[in-house]
């Protein structure tokens, strides 16, 4: 038996030192954290607030993003459907001003938002919501179910005003969906 150490060849050295990819690293961290907390849930989908990376006074930003990004889509939906518009039961509070630095950050992120709309959770919900208007009852049921399931996902900082509107619409269409 030969127990002498030899120098590794370049091929052997490279096979030992392969770095872990970002996706594998996320999975390894999830496994590590899941060992301690078995009820851990993890979802990479980002909300609008998560995409822009805002962390203070989130309710103010929910109103701002709803008014500037989601309101026209929701109003278009209400005008095309028979569903009555949602009336919020929350008291209107005095509008606070968004800080100028945050407005600049949002304005700079606007072009990025347009590019990655398909990956931002609220835009995904609005896209599926608009598909509920289809005439085919089978497809309507499919999109209703998809929207219900997507809404149940654990995503941080979802726009609460948008979710209230979607809940209202889903409750309206609940009676129009045929169960099999």
N, C-alpha and C positions, 0 to 999 in steps of 0.2 A: 504494500500500500504506500503510495507516494503522497506525503503530506506537505511537500514544499509548496510555497506560494509562488505563483507565476504572475507576471504582468498580464492584465486583461487586454485582449485585442480591441481594436476600435469598434468592431461589430458587437462584441460582448458588452462593452461599456455603453454603447447607444441603446442596446436592448434593455439594460437595467435602468437607465435614466430617462425613460419616456415620460414627459410631463402629462398630468391628467388634464383632459379638456374641461372647459367651463361647465358643460352640461353634466359630465361625470362628477365634477366637484360639487355641483348643486345636489346631485343624488346622494353622494357620500355624506354631505352635511345633513341632509334630510334623514338619512339612516342614523347618523350619530345623534341628532336631536330626538328622533323617534324612539331611541333606546330608553331615554329618560321619560319622555312624555308620549304615551301610546295614543292619546287623543289628538295628536298634532295633525293639523291639516295645512296644506301648502298649495297655493295657487299663484302662478306667475303672471296671470292676466292683470294688467294695470288699469286703474281708473284714471279719469282725467286729472284728478288732484295728485295721484301717484306719479303720473307721467311728467307733470310740471314740477313736482317735488315741493309742494307747499305743505307746511305742517301746522301753522297757527291759524286760529279762528276759521276753522274749516266750513262752518255753516255759512259764513259770509261768502266764501268762494263757491259753495254749492249754488247760491242764488246768482252769483255773477256768471258762472259757467252755464247754468240753465238758461239765463236770459240771453247770453251771447252765442251759445252753441246748440242748445237742444230745443229751445222754445219754438222756433220756426218749424222744425220737423214735427213736433208734437201737435202744434196748431194745424199744420197741413193734414196730419192724420185725422184729427177731429173733424176737419172740414170735408174730408173724403168719406168718412164713416158715419154711421148712424149714432155712434156713441156720443152722449152728451159730454161737454168739457168738464174737467175736474175742477171743483171749487175747494181750495185749501181751507182747512178748519183752523189753521194756525193763525194767531194774531199777527198782523203786520207790525213788524218792529221797525224802529227808526233805522234807516239805511246808514250803515257805516261806510266810510270811504276806504277803498282798497289803496294800500300804500303804493306810491309811485314806482318804487323798485319792483314790486310784484307786477304792476301793470306792464312795465318794460319787459320783465321776464316772460309774461304771458304773450305779449306782442311778438317777442323774439321766437317763442315756441309755436306761434300760429302756423308758420310754414311747415314745421316738423309735424304738427298735429294733422295737417292736411295729408301728409305722406303716410302716416301710420294710423289713420282713422280705423282701418280694418283690425287693428290690434288693441284699440282702446275699448274697454268693456261697455261704456255707455253707448258708443256708436254701434257696437255689435247688437245691443238690445234694440236700438232704434231701427236698425236695418231689418231685423226679424219682425219687429212690430209692424213695419210697413208691409211686410209680406202677408200679414193676417188678412189684409183687405182683398185677397184673392177670391174669386167667385167659387172655385172648387172647394167644396166642404171638406174633402179629405185632406187637402193641403192646408186649409185653414186650421184643422184640428192638429195637424203636424206642427205648424208654426206656433200655435197656442201652447202645445205641450213643450216644445223646445224653449219657448220664452219662459214658461213656468219653471222648468228645470234650470235654465241659466240664471234666473233670478234667485234661485236658492243657493247658488255658489257663494263661497266665503271669500269675497273680494273686499279689500279695505278701502274705505273712503268713497263709496259709491255715492253718486249724486242723489240725495234723499228726495228732492223735488221730482226728479225724473222717475224714481222708483214709486213714489206715490201716484203719479200719473199712470204708470204701467200697471200698478195694482188695480186702479180704477178701471182701466180698459180691460184687463183680464177678468175682473168681476162682471163687467158688462157682457163680455163674450162667453162667459161661462155657461150661460143659459142657451146660447146659440150653437154650442159645440155638441155634436152628436157623439155619444159614447157607444163604443162597440162592445 
